[in-house]
Structure formats: structure tokens, C-alpha cells
Amino acid sequence: MDLMGKTVVVYGAGLSGISAAQLARDHGGRAIIYDDNPKKLHATSCASVFGECDILVVSPGVPSSNPRVLDARLDGKQVLSELEFASVFCRAEQIAVTGTNGKTTTTLLIDHILKCARIPSHAVGNLGAAFSSVADKLDAMEVAVIEASSFQLEGARYFAPDIAVLLNITPDHLDRHGDMQRYIGAKANVFLRQSASDVAVYNADDENVLSLEPVIRARKVPFSLSRPVDGAYLSSGFVCYKGMPVTEVSDIDLAGRELEDVLAAVAVAAEKGVSFYTIASAIHSFRRPGFRREDCGRVKGIRMFNDSKATNVFSTVSAAESMSGDTVLILGGADRGEDFGELFASLPPTVKGAVVTGENADRILSAASEKGFLRISRSPDIFDACADAVELAEELDCENVLFSPSSKSYDRYTDFVERGRAFDAAVARLSREK
């Protein structure tokens, strides 16, 4: 893309927006960052800049339905998501990972396997490092493993990764996308511009994912927890790839539906030509990222697990299914209209009780009552919820307390990391007080 003499307006002054602006300047463009918040550093809130732009780069936080974005399209401006703007300048192979749950774990696992295979790999995107910050610094022998959220894919029209991975699609971010079909459509963009020479890795157990099979032009590589497929699957206690065992399931730190992440990573690595020995060795040495069913100690002999990243029903059910032993849940957070009836209908029988806290506590309690889940109480804050959950676990003779909110964090915290640290602090305090 030739930016010489062109004005690039970047909408959004977050990390990805600032990185995209610098990328534009590095390639000869005149970059202006616009943000709706007049207090944002490095940005203007003067809307006249949209009239000056040749190219509009949209940060993930700006929906494609934004009136300024729609006007730019109507005016014939080239409108790109930050993700695809970065991809234009990237010579490295691009592996994009998306899905409602498991994106970060899968992205980091793929990156870890490739590094173990001595393939120069860089994990970027929604997990923290903006793709724009490294895109043009990678050469053709390197790999960019990109965690791609629905926000980043929503407006993407040209993004065509060499390998695309779709883990699962369950209801999430509907306040942004409007309805489930638009959310599925955003995820579908990871496949739409691929060619027959590319690879599409996808979950053959997920009906919403399977509905996209007709639009996939790339070579299809499915994975499944439930049956053999022409890709990655489980069989007789082994992770297998196209009829060959790769590693024993019992040797893997991940469990339950988290094994979907493993299967997807195995499929990608195998398609990259990594040996099964290297794949198995890398999987064994991999450790899950923080705040994802993370063991954070014991209180009165009860094992405490921090799954603050669980921001929706599916991820909490998945975490609960992955637990070994009877468990008390801690739930609750920002109210975004989640269907908690589905949560209580889907929990495994090993979940014996729950404690709720947060903005949506009343809705969770109501859903529990409707589904006949009676061992549940309310606590005013995260520390009291932690203490009450330990007490309930002792009463019910449970081995574990699992903090898996099934909710966004924005009622009390800036993000799931701050919330996770608050839970860790509560566990540490209770451990000292025991």
C-alpha cells in the first residue's frame, strides 16, 4: 500500500490506534488520530479531520455501525480495520485465531509450539501487543500468530490470513453486534478472503461454526472432541492428528473443553510441518495464561482457582467441566443480559453450590431459583464472596472454589486482570487469616 502523500485518519486513540498511526507515518503517510474523548492524549476530537482523510483506519473499540465510519464508506473513503491495515504491511506468514473462548490460550500455545520448533514466531493482536506495532518489522521467514477478536474482524473486508482458526461461537458481545447472526458474521470474516491455498482450522463440534463451512474456500482442517475427523481429535486417551497419536491427554495441563484449544494448536502446527515429537514436548511444557482456571493456593485446605477471564456462560461451564472434584462457584459482575438460566442448566453435577456478587447478582439468583439450584447466596464484594465460598465448600465437603464470574468486569474493575488480582489478594488475605 502506497501511503505517500495520503492522509490516514486513525479512529481511536488506544494502543492499536497509536500503533497504526505510527505504522502509517513510517510508510510515508500523514497520520491523524481522532478520538471521541477530547481528553485522550495524542488525539484530536475535531471531526473535520474526516473530510481530509484518504484512508480511515478503525480501531477495535469503534463499531462498524458508527456514523462516522458509515459516512466515510458512503464518501468513497478506503475504510480498514486496524487488523487488516497492519496485515497489508506484513511479509510474515499470518495465523489468525478467533472464537468466543480460548483465543488467548490457543494463540499462545501455537506460538509456543512454533518457538519450540525453532520457527520465529510472534504472538500479537487482542492479547496485548498490537499487530500494527510489529507488522512491518517481520520478514517472510517469520510467523505472526494473531489473536483476532470479533471487534477486530467486524469491519474487515480484505484480511486473508494464511491459516485461520475458529474455535467456537457462543453468545457474547451482543450489545456491540446487535444479534447472534451479526456476531457470527463478524467471526466469518476470518475465512471469507482466504484462497484455496490457505488453511481453515475449525471446530467440527460447534453448530454455529459448522454453519460457515459453505463460505470456506481454503483447505478445511476440522478438529473435534467427540469423534474422529480429517484433522485433530481425541481417541482412546490420545490427541490424534489424521490417524496418528500425538500425545496422551493425561499429560496435558488443559482439560475438558480446553482441549479444543490443544486440538486447534496441534492442527496448525501439523499443517506447518512440525514433528509430533516437538508438538507433544511443547504441549507438555506449556502453562496456561494467567486468570484462566489458575490455581492460586489453598484456604483451609480448599483449593482456590482464579478464572477471572471467564466473561460469559460458555467459558464458566467449560471451566467447571474441567475441574477435578466437587466445586463451589463464585459468579457475577457487570450486567450485559447474559442467559444465566442456560448456565445453571449446563453446569456439571460436581458444582455443588455458588456465591454471587456484582451488578447482575439479582439476575443470577433469579435464574438459579428457576432452575432449582438452591445452594447459592449473595455477598457484597469479592473478598466476602471468597470467604463465603470457602465456608460453603467446607459445609458441602467440596475440594475446590472456582472464581469464574461468567460476566464482564466493568461494574467494579477496568478489566478481567484487575478483577483477577483482586481475587488473588482476597485468597492471600484469607490464607493469612486461617
N, C-alpha and C positions, 0 to 999 in steps of 0.2 A: 504494500500500500504506500503510495507516494503522498506524503503529507506536506511537501514543500509548498509554501505559500497558502496553506489551508488553515482555517481556524477550527479547532476542535473544542467544543464545549463539553465538559465532563459534568454530568448531573449527579451531585452527591459528593460531599467532602469527607467521606470516611477513608479508611485505609486503602480500599481498592480504587476509589476515585482519585486520591492523591497519587497513587502509583500509576494509574492510567494517564494522568496528566503529564507526569514525568516521562512516561514512555512516548507520548506524543511529541513532547519537546525534544527528546533525544533523536527523533526521526524527522526533525525539521518543521514540525507543526507549531502553530501558535495555540497554546492551550489555556483555556479559561475554566476554572472550577466554579460551578454555580451550586448553591445550596439554599433550600427554603428557609433555613435557620440563619438569620443575619449575624448571629454570634459565632458562627463557625469560622475558625482560622483558615487561612489560605483560600477563602472563597468569597464570591460576590453574591448578593441577593438581588442584583439588578436584572430584571427579566429581559432587558433589551439585548442581552448577550445572545439570546436565542435567534434573534434576527441576523446576527453576524456569522453564525456558525455554518460551516460546510458539512461537518460531521458531528453528530451528537452521540456521546458515549454515556450509557446509562448504568449507574451503579446498582448493585443488587437491591438496595433498600428502596428503589424507586419503581413502582409498579408500571407495567406496560400500558395500563389504562390511565396513567397520569395525563392530564390535559395538555401539558407542555410537550410530552412525548408524542401524543396523538397529533398535535398541531405540527410538529416537526416532520412527521411522516406525511401529512397532508401537503406540506410545503415542499415535498420532494427532497428533504434532507436525508442523508445517509444516517440511519439510526442503528447503533450497535450496542449490544450488551458489553460490559467490561470484559467478560469471559471471551467473547469472540473477537473483540478488539485486540486482546493480548495474543490470541491464537494466531492472528494474521502475521505477527512478527516472530513467531516461534518456529525454529527449524527442527526442534527436537520432536521425537515421537510423542504423541499425546494420548494418554489413557484417562478417560473421564469416568468418574464413579458417582452415580446418583442413586436415590432411593429415599424413602421416608426415614428409615432407620438403618444404622450400620455404616453410613458413608465414611465417617472418620476412621473407624476401625479397619474397614476394608482398604481404604486409601493408604493408611499407614502400614498395613500388612503387605500389600502389593509392593510398596516402596521398600520395606524391609527385605522381602524375598529377593527383589531385584538387586539391592545392595549386596546381599549375601552371595548373589551370583556374579558379583563384580560388574554389574551393569550400572553406569552412572545414572542415578535416579533422584528426582526432586519432588517431594510431596508439597503441593500448593493448593490454593483455592480457598474454599469455605472454611478450612480448618485453621486459618490464621495468616499464612503468607500469601499475599495477593499474587495471582498469576502474572499480572502486569509488571510486578517488581522483578521478575526473573525471565520473562518470556524470551526477550531478545538476547539474553546472555547465554542461552543454551545452544549447543551445536547439534548437528544431525546424529551424533553418536550417543546422545543423552536421551533421557525419558522424563517427561513431566507427567506425574500422576496427580490428577486434578480432582479434588472433591468439588462436585458441582451441585449446588442447591437448586430447588425449583425457582427461587428468586433469580438466580443467575441464568437459568435456562429459559425462563418465561418469555423473554423477548428475543431469544437467539434465533436467527434466521439462516446463518451461514456456518455455524460451528459444526465441524465434522471431525471428531476425534478418530484416531487410528483404531483404537479399541474403546468401545463404550460399554459400561457396566450398569445395569439396572437391577438393584437388589430387591425392591419391594415397593408397593404403593398402597398406603392406607391413609385414611382421612387425616389431614394435617394442613395447617396454614390456609384453611378455607376462608378465614377473614380477609386474606390477601387475594386469593384466587377466585373467590365467589362461589364456586361449586366444585364438586368432585371431578366433573368432566374437564374443566379448565385446568385443574391440578394435574390430572393425568396427561393432558395435552402439553403442559409445561415439561413434564418428565419425558414425554415422547420426543422432544426436541433433541435429546442426546443421540437419537438414532436417525433422524429424518434426513440429514445431509451426508450420511455415510454412503460409500460406494461398495460395490461387490468385493473389492479388495480389502475392505476393512473387516473388523470383527465385532460382533454384538454378543455380549455375555449377559444372560438374563435368567430370572427366576422362573422356572417352569412350574412352580407350585402356586404362584400368585395369579389369580384370575385377572386382576387389573393389568398386570404386566403382560400376560398372555394375550390380552385384547389388542396389544400393539404389534403382535407378530406380523400381521399383514403389511405393516408400513416399514418393516426392517428389510433393507436391501443388502446389508452386509452379511457376511457368513455367520450363521447362527450357532452359538455355543451355549446351550442351556445348562443350568445346574438344578439339582433337586435334593431335598432332604428325604423324600418319600419313595423314590423309585429310580431305577437305572435310566439314564438318558445319554444322549450322544455328547457328553461333556463331563461335568463333575457331579458326583453323587456319593451317597453313603451305602455301603454294603457290608454286612457281616462284621460290623465294628471297624471298618476301614473307610477312609476317604479315598475314593477311586476317581480315576480320570480315563474315560473311554476304555473301560475294561481292565485297567491296571491299578493295583493298590498303590497309594502314595504314602499314607501314614495311618497309624491306628488312632481312632477317635479318643481313646483313653489317655493319649499322650498330649492332648491339646488343652491349653488353658481356657479356651472358649467352649461353651456348652449350649445345648438347646438350640433355639433359633439363631443364636450367634454363629452356629456352624454354617449358616448361609454365607456369612462374611468369608469364612475359610474356603468354602467351595468356589465362590466367585474369584477369590485371590488365586486359588490353585488353577482355575481355568485360564486366567490371564497369564500367569507365569508359564504354564504349559504351552500356551499359544506363542509365548515369547521364546520357547525352546529351552527353558530352564530345566535341568535334570530333576527327576523326582527326589533323588537323594538331597539335593540342595533345597528343594521346596520343603521337604519334611524337616530338615535341620533348621531352616529359617522359621517355620511354624512353631517348632518346639522352643525356640529362643525368644519368640515374640511375646511381649507383655501388653495387655490391653491398655489403651489410653486412660487417663485419669477420669474419675467420676462416672465410670461405666462398670457398674457392679463391682466396685473396687473394695476389697477387704481392708477396712480401716481400724481393725482392732477388736477388742472384746470389752464388754461391760458386764460384770457379774457372771462371767462365763458365757454370755451370749455373744455370738459373732455378729459384728456390725458391718453392713455393706452400704456403700455410697454409690447410688445410681442416679445422681442429680441430673445427668444428661437425658434421663427418660422424660420427655416432654409431651408424650402422647400415650394413648391407651395401648397401642400395639407394643410399644417399647417396654412398658411396665409388665404386660403379660409375658413378653419374651423373657424379661429378666426373671420374673417369678418362676417361669418354667425351667430356667437354668439353675435354680437354687437346689442345693443338696440338703434335704432336711426340712422340717416344718419351720414356717416363717411367719413373722408379723410384718405387715407393710406400713410404711409411712407415706401418705398421699397428700396432694393438694398444692395449689399455687394460684397463678393468675387464671381468671375465668375467661375461657375462649370458646365456650359452648361445646366442650367435648361430651361424648356419649358415655357416661360412666356406667350406665346400665350394661353396655357391652363389656366393660371392664369386669364387673362382678359376675357376669355370665361366663366369662372366659378364663378366670383365674383357676390355676390348678388346685386340687384338694389339699396340697401341702400348705397353702396360705390359710392360716387358722384365725387371723384377726388383723385389724388395721387401726391406725390412728390417723386422723386428718387434721390439717392446718392450712390456713391460707384463705385467699379471697373466695375460692369456689368450694369451701368446706360444706356449706349447706347443700349444694347440688350433689356432692359426693355422698353425703349422709342419706339424702333422699333416694338416690339410686341404689345404695346398699340396702336400704329398707325394702324397696320394691322387689329386689332380687333375693330377699331373705338372708342377707349377710348381716348377722346381728352382733358379732363381736367387734364392734367398731365404736370409737369415741373421738371426741374433738379436743384439740389442745390449742392454746393461744399463740404459740410460737414454736420455732424449730427446736429449741432446747427442751421445752416441756414435752413436745411430741416425741423426742428421742427418749427422754426419761420415762414417759408413759408407755412407749412401745417396749422398752426393756421390762417394765413391770408386767405388762400384758404377756410378753414372751415367757417370763417366769411362771405366771399363772397358768398358761396353756401348755407349759413344758415344750416350748419351741426352741430350736437351736439358733435361729437367726432373726435379726431385724434387718429389713431391706428398705432403705430410703429410696423410693422410686416414684417421684411425685405424680407422674402421668399428666403433667401440667407445665406450662411455661412458667418462668421465674419472675415475671415482671411486676407482680404485685408487691414484692418486697426487695427484690435483688435486680442488679443490672443484667445478669446472665446466669446460666447454669453453673459457671465456675465459681462465682461469688456465693451462690447458694450452696454449692458443694463444700466450699471452705467453711461455711457456717455450720454445716452438719459435722464436718471433721472436728471443728472446735467444740461442738457440743459433746461429741464422743470422747474427746480428750478430757474435757472437764468432768464428765461423769466417771471416767476411768480413775481420775484422781480422787473423786469423792467416795468411791465404793468402800 
